[in-house]
Amino acid sequence: MPSQLVFCGLAFVAINAWADVDKESFEKTVHDDVTYQKQLLHPRSNSANVGGLQVVANGCVARRKIGTLNPVLEPQSWAGSKFLILNASFKNISTTSRYPSPGSVMIHKGGKTYRFDKFEMISGDGFGVAVEPINPLVTYSTKLIYRIPADLTGKIVWHPDERTDDVTVSCGSI
């Protein structure tokens, strides 16, 4: 019986020590996340190199309709939403073929950051990401479409590749 009490006492001490370490780790992570988010929301330019591609955000605009000139390709409008159209280019600066990624856009408003990682699939020329890889030294230009709330405005930051955590590109404001 006394050995069981000693074991329980040691287990209690170990669990409390582990909880304190975990608390310190959590607090450090929260602080680091705040710093990290600030860095993500303030990119240095409208271009970056990521995954063997040079990505450029040539501009962003928000509209109720995309303007594909083909009603069959035009996504259905929803009440309370609009489309964020990101004019992007991907240049393969690698020595082998690379696949571009649409990534996600972040809009910061009122102390909150909203991430939109679902893009609209439009099969018309000049929209979406290439289904085939881009050969070396070739540039692919496109428009990436994200559905966002109609009343949302603010600074837009593009996170062009979800495989990296620290690369963001400025796209202006809406």
ZADO-1210 file (C-alpha; in nm, 4 decimals, padded with zeros to 6 digits):
<atoms>
<atom x="00.0000" y="00.0000" z="00.0000" code="MET" pos="1"/>
<atom x="00.2738" y="00.2587" z="00.0822" code="PRO" pos="2"/>
<atom x="00.4423" y="00.1913" z="-00.2526" code="SER" pos="3"/>
<atom x="00.1147" y="00.2680" z="-00.4281" code="GLN" pos="4"/>
<atom x="00.0905" y="00.5994" z="-00.2412" code="LEU" pos="5"/>
<atom x="00.4468" y="00.6867" z="-00.3366" code="VAL" pos="6"/>
<atom x="00.3710" y="00.6020" z="-00.6995" code="PHE" pos="7"/>
<atom x="00.0544" y="00.8174" z="-00.6934" code="CYS" pos="8"/>
<atom x="00.2477" y="01.1037" z="-00.5349" code="GLY" pos="9"/>
<atom x="00.5223" y="01.0839" z="-00.7980" code="LEU" pos="10"/>
<atom x="00.2642" y="01.0647" z="-01.0759" code="ALA" pos="11"/>
<atom x="00.0882" y="01.3726" z="-00.9356" code="PHE" pos="12"/>
<atom x="00.4160" y="01.5695" z="-00.9243" code="VAL" pos="13"/>
<atom x="00.5068" y="01.4601" z="-01.2783" code="ALA" pos="14"/>
<atom x="00.1657" y="01.5542" z="-01.4185" code="ILE" pos="15"/>
<atom x="00.1771" y="01.8986" z="-01.2544" code="ASN" pos="16"/>
<atom x="00.5287" y="01.9595" z="-01.3856" code="ALA" pos="17"/>
<atom x="00.4178" y="01.8533" z="-01.7341" code="TRP" pos="18"/>
<atom x="00.1134" y="02.0826" z="-01.7130" code="ALA" pos="19"/>
<atom x="00.3348" y="02.3808" z="-01.6225" code="ASP" pos="20"/>
<atom x="00.5662" y="02.3100" z="-01.9160" code="VAL" pos="21"/>
<atom x="00.2665" y="02.2707" z="-02.1452" code="ASP" pos="22"/>
<atom x="00.1208" y="02.6000" z="-02.0185" code="LYS" pos="23"/>
<atom x="00.4491" y="02.7822" z="-02.0890" code="GLU" pos="24"/>
<atom x="00.4653" y="02.6204" z="-02.4310" code="SER" pos="25"/>
<atom x="00.1046" y="02.7197" z="-02.5042" code="PHE" pos="26"/>
<atom x="00.1590" y="03.0812" z="-02.3940" code="GLU" pos="27"/>
<atom x="00.4722" y="03.1021" z="-02.6094" code="LYS" pos="28"/>
<atom x="00.2820" y="02.9545" z="-02.9040" code="THR" pos="29"/>
<atom x="-00.0016" y="03.2055" z="-02.8647" code="VAL" pos="30"/>
<atom x="00.2480" y="03.4930" z="-02.8512" code="HIS" pos="31"/>
<atom x="00.4362" y="03.3529" z="-03.1506" code="ASP" pos="32"/>
<atom x="00.1074" y="03.3115" z="-03.3407" code="ASP" pos="33"/>
<atom x="00.0250" y="03.6785" z="-03.2874" code="VAL" pos="34"/>
<atom x="00.3685" y="03.7824" z="-03.4179" code="THR" pos="35"/>
<atom x="00.3384" y="03.5327" z="-03.7012" code="TYR" pos="36"/>
<atom x="-00.0063" y="03.6645" z="-03.8006" code="GLN" pos="37"/>
<atom x="00.1259" y="04.0215" z="-03.8020" code="LYS" pos="38"/>
<atom x="00.4081" y="03.9158" z="-04.0342" code="GLN" pos="39"/>
<atom x="00.1656" y="03.7332" z="-04.2633" code="LEU" pos="40"/>
<atom x="-00.0638" y="04.0337" z="-04.2848" code="LEU" pos="41"/>
<atom x="00.2139" y="04.2733" z="-04.3841" code="HIS" pos="42"/>
<atom x="00.3869" y="04.1267" z="-04.6896" code="PRO" pos="43"/>
<atom x="00.6734" y="04.3272" z="-04.8346" code="ARG" pos="44"/>
<atom x="00.5634" y="04.3209" z="-05.1986" code="SER" pos="45"/>
<atom x="00.3175" y="04.1848" z="-05.4514" code="ASN" pos="46"/>
<atom x="00.5509" y="03.9002" z="-05.5548" code="SER" pos="47"/>
<atom x="00.7370" y="03.6114" z="-05.3932" code="ALA" pos="48"/>
<atom x="00.9215" y="03.2941" z="-05.4821" code="ASN" pos="49"/>
<atom x="00.7615" y="02.9762" z="-05.3561" code="VAL" pos="50"/>
<atom x="00.8018" y="02.6131" z="-05.4594" code="GLY" pos="51"/>
<atom x="01.0099" y="02.6931" z="-05.7675" code="GLY" pos="52"/>
<atom x="00.7582" y="02.9500" z="-05.8902" code="LEU" pos="53"/>
<atom x="00.7697" y="03.3268" z="-05.8886" code="GLN" pos="54"/>
<atom x="00.4145" y="03.4311" z="-05.8009" code="VAL" pos="55"/>
<atom x="00.2822" y="03.7818" z="-05.8619" code="VAL" pos="56"/>
<atom x="-00.0472" y="03.9356" z="-05.7520" code="ALA" pos="57"/>
<atom x="-00.1167" y="04.1815" z="-06.0329" code="ASN" pos="58"/>
<atom x="-00.4269" y="04.3157" z="-05.8593" code="GLY" pos="59"/>
<atom x="-00.7548" y="04.2331" z="-05.6887" code="CYS" pos="60"/>
<atom x="-01.1071" y="04.3522" z="-05.7493" code="VAL" pos="61"/>
<atom x="-01.4422" y="04.2565" z="-05.5943" code="ALA" pos="62"/>
<atom x="-01.7542" y="04.2224" z="-05.8111" code="ARG" pos="63"/>
<atom x="-02.1031" y="04.0735" z="-05.7975" code="ARG" pos="64"/>
<atom x="-02.0375" y="03.8969" z="-06.1307" code="LYS" pos="65"/>
<atom x="-01.7123" y="03.7686" z="-06.2752" code="ILE" pos="66"/>
<atom x="-01.7759" y="03.8641" z="-06.6363" code="GLY" pos="67"/>
<atom x="-01.6768" y="03.5463" z="-06.8200" code="THR" pos="68"/>
<atom x="-01.8769" y="03.6544" z="-07.1295" code="LEU" pos="69"/>
<atom x="-02.0301" y="03.3070" z="-07.1260" code="ASN" pos="70"/>
<atom x="-02.3421" y="03.2640" z="-06.9078" code="PRO" pos="71"/>
<atom x="-02.2797" y="02.8892" z="-06.8820" code="VAL" pos="72"/>
<atom x="-01.9398" y="02.9477" z="-06.7172" code="LEU" pos="73"/>
<atom x="-02.0560" y="03.2298" z="-06.4886" code="GLU" pos="74"/>
<atom x="-02.0980" y="03.1038" z="-06.1285" code="PRO" pos="75"/>
<atom x="-02.4359" y="03.1617" z="-05.9715" code="GLN" pos="76"/>
<atom x="-02.4634" y="03.4799" z="-05.7659" code="SER" pos="77"/>
<atom x="-02.5669" y="03.4343" z="-05.4059" code="TRP" pos="78"/>
<atom x="-02.7437" y="03.6930" z="-05.1959" code="ALA" pos="79"/>
<atom x="-02.4939" y="03.8518" z="-04.9586" code="GLY" pos="80"/>
<atom x="-02.1821" y="03.7477" z="-05.1480" code="SER" pos="81"/>
<atom x="-01.9492" y="03.8807" z="-05.4138" code="LYS" pos="82"/>
<atom x="-01.6448" y="03.7502" z="-05.5964" code="PHE" pos="83"/>
<atom x="-01.2878" y="03.8487" z="-05.5217" code="LEU" pos="84"/>
<atom x="-01.0972" y="03.8283" z="-05.8503" code="ILE" pos="85"/>
<atom x="-00.7220" y="03.7966" z="-05.8037" code="LEU" pos="86"/>
<atom x="-00.5212" y="03.8558" z="-06.1216" code="ASN" pos="87"/>
<atom x="-00.2146" y="03.6352" z="-06.0732" code="ALA" pos="88"/>
<atom x="00.0847" y="03.5075" z="-06.2640" code="SER" pos="89"/>
<atom x="00.3090" y="03.2100" z="-06.1981" code="PHE" pos="90"/>
<atom x="00.6548" y="03.1959" z="-06.3577" code="LYS" pos="91"/>
<atom x="00.8439" y="02.8697" z="-06.3298" code="ASN" pos="92"/>
<atom x="01.1956" y="02.9649" z="-06.2177" code="ILE" pos="93"/>
<atom x="01.2900" y="02.6016" z="-06.1533" code="SER" pos="94"/>
<atom x="01.4667" y="02.3610" z="-06.3883" code="THR" pos="95"/>
<atom x="01.1724" y="02.1170" z="-06.3905" code="THR" pos="96"/>
<atom x="00.7968" y="02.1451" z="-06.4367" code="SER" pos="97"/>
<atom x="00.5933" y="02.2794" z="-06.1412" code="ARG" pos="98"/>
<atom x="00.2255" y="02.2843" z="-06.0496" code="TYR" pos="99"/>
<atom x="00.0790" y="02.6181" z="-05.9389" code="PRO" pos="100"/>
<atom x="-00.1529" y="02.6345" z="-05.6390" code="SER" pos="101"/>
<atom x="-00.4408" y="02.8793" z="-05.5879" code="PRO" pos="102"/>
<atom x="-00.3597" y="02.9086" z="-05.2192" code="GLY" pos="103"/>
<atom x="-00.5885" y="03.1286" z="-05.0138" code="SER" pos="104"/>
<atom x="-00.6635" y="03.4940" z="-04.9537" code="VAL" pos="105"/>
<atom x="-00.6814" y="03.6626" z="-04.6165" code="MET" pos="106"/>
<atom x="-00.8770" y="03.9769" z="-04.5422" code="ILE" pos="107"/>
<atom x="-00.8095" y="04.1618" z="-04.2187" code="HIS" pos="108"/>
<atom x="-01.0921" y="04.3697" z="-04.0783" code="LYS" pos="109"/>
<atom x="-01.1891" y="04.4815" z="-03.7305" code="GLY" pos="110"/>
<atom x="-00.9079" y="04.2964" z="-03.5553" code="GLY" pos="111"/>
<atom x="-00.9967" y="03.9636" z="-03.7172" code="LYS" pos="112"/>
<atom x="-00.8353" y="03.7816" z="-04.0062" code="THR" pos="113"/>
<atom x="-01.0626" y="03.5874" z="-04.2385" code="TYR" pos="114"/>
<atom x="-00.9062" y="03.3177" z="-04.4572" code="ARG" pos="115"/>
<atom x="-01.0791" y="03.2131" z="-04.7796" code="PHE" pos="116"/>
<atom x="-00.9211" y="02.8932" z="-04.9105" code="ASP" pos="117"/>
<atom x="-01.2018" y="02.7659" z="-05.1332" code="LYS" pos="118"/>
<atom x="-01.1765" y="02.9068" z="-05.4835" code="PHE" pos="119"/>
<atom x="-01.4405" y="02.8946" z="-05.7555" code="GLU" pos="120"/>
<atom x="-01.3801" y="02.6409" z="-06.0322" code="MET" pos="121"/>
<atom x="-01.4376" y="02.8087" z="-06.3679" code="ILE" pos="122"/>
<atom x="-01.3454" y="02.6105" z="-06.6765" code="SER" pos="123"/>
<atom x="-01.3000" y="02.9088" z="-06.9085" code="GLY" pos="124"/>
<atom x="-00.9646" y="03.0227" z="-07.0436" code="ASP" pos="125"/>
<atom x="-00.7858" y="03.2640" z="-06.8152" code="GLY" pos="126"/>
<atom x="-00.9496" y="03.1407" z="-06.4935" code="PHE" pos="127"/>
<atom x="-00.8294" y="02.9040" z="-06.2204" code="GLY" pos="128"/>
<atom x="-00.5062" y="02.7098" z="-06.1934" code="VAL" pos="129"/>
<atom x="-00.3410" y="02.5003" z="-06.4609" code="ALA" pos="130"/>
<atom x="-00.4287" y="02.1313" z="-06.4499" code="VAL" pos="131"/>
<atom x="-00.0902" y="02.0538" z="-06.6009" code="GLU" pos="132"/>
<atom x="00.2486" y="02.1597" z="-06.4701" code="PRO" pos="133"/>
<atom x="00.4179" y="02.4726" z="-06.6009" code="ILE" pos="134"/>
<atom x="00.7453" y="02.4119" z="-06.7845" code="ASN" pos="135"/>
<atom x="01.0656" y="02.5918" z="-06.6790" code="PRO" pos="136"/>
<atom x="01.0886" y="02.9649" z="-06.7608" code="LEU" pos="137"/>
<atom x="00.7234" y="02.9750" z="-06.8751" code="VAL" pos="138"/>
<atom x="00.4758" y="03.2225" z="-06.7211" code="THR" pos="139"/>
<atom x="00.1107" y="03.1296" z="-06.6659" code="TYR" pos="140"/>
<atom x="-00.1327" y="03.4184" z="-06.6079" code="SER" pos="141"/>
<atom x="-00.4788" y="03.3610" z="-06.4661" code="THR" pos="142"/>
<atom x="-00.7610" y="03.4954" z="-06.2533" code="LYS" pos="143"/>
<atom x="-00.8303" y="03.3198" z="-05.9239" code="LEU" pos="144"/>
<atom x="-01.1862" y="03.3619" z="-05.7970" code="ILE" pos="145"/>
<atom x="-01.2902" y="03.3471" z="-05.4305" code="TYR" pos="146"/>
<atom x="-01.6454" y="03.3972" z="-05.3002" code="ARG" pos="147"/>
<atom x="-01.6509" y="03.6426" z="-05.0088" code="ILE" pos="148"/>
<atom x="-01.9240" y="03.8242" z="-04.8105" code="PRO" pos="149"/>
<atom x="-02.0683" y="04.1240" z="-04.9966" code="ALA" pos="150"/>
<atom x="-02.0063" y="04.3654" z="-04.7097" code="ASP" pos="151"/>
<atom x="-01.6467" y="04.2591" z="-04.6375" code="LEU" pos="152"/>
<atom x="-01.3813" y="04.5188" z="-04.7127" code="THR" pos="153"/>
<atom x="-01.0215" y="04.5508" z="-04.6045" code="GLY" pos="154"/>
<atom x="-00.6622" y="04.4715" z="-04.6862" code="LYS" pos="155"/>
<atom x="-00.6123" y="04.1610" z="-04.9013" code="ILE" pos="156"/>
<atom x="-00.3163" y="03.9288" z="-04.8599" code="VAL" pos="157"/>
<atom x="-00.2629" y="03.6269" z="-05.0846" code="TRP" pos="158"/>
<atom x="-00.1064" y="03.3124" z="-04.9393" code="HIS" pos="159"/>
<atom x="-00.0107" y="03.1526" z="-05.2738" code="PRO" pos="160"/>
<atom x="00.0911" y="02.8069" z="-05.1570" code="ASP" pos="161"/>
<atom x="-00.0595" y="02.6186" z="-04.8638" code="GLU" pos="162"/>
<atom x="00.2526" y="02.4001" z="-04.8399" code="ARG" pos="163"/>
<atom x="00.4463" y="02.6954" z="-04.6959" code="THR" pos="164"/>
<atom x="00.3447" y="02.8869" z="-04.3882" code="ASP" pos="165"/>
<atom x="00.5406" y="03.2074" z="-04.4228" code="ASP" pos="166"/>
<atom x="00.5003" y="03.3346" z="-04.7800" code="VAL" pos="167"/>
<atom x="00.2362" y="03.6001" z="-04.8415" code="THR" pos="168"/>
<atom x="00.1854" y="03.8528" z="-05.1192" code="VAL" pos="169"/>
<atom x="00.0095" y="04.1886" z="-05.1042" code="SER" pos="170"/>
<atom x="-00.2940" y="04.2318" z="-05.3285" code="CYS" pos="171"/>
<atom x="-00.4208" y="04.5742" z="-05.2232" code="GLY" pos="172"/>
<atom x="-00.7547" y="04.6525" z="-05.0609" code="SER" pos="173"/>
<atom x="-01.1229" y="04.6277" z="-05.1449" code="ILE" pos="174"/>
</atoms>
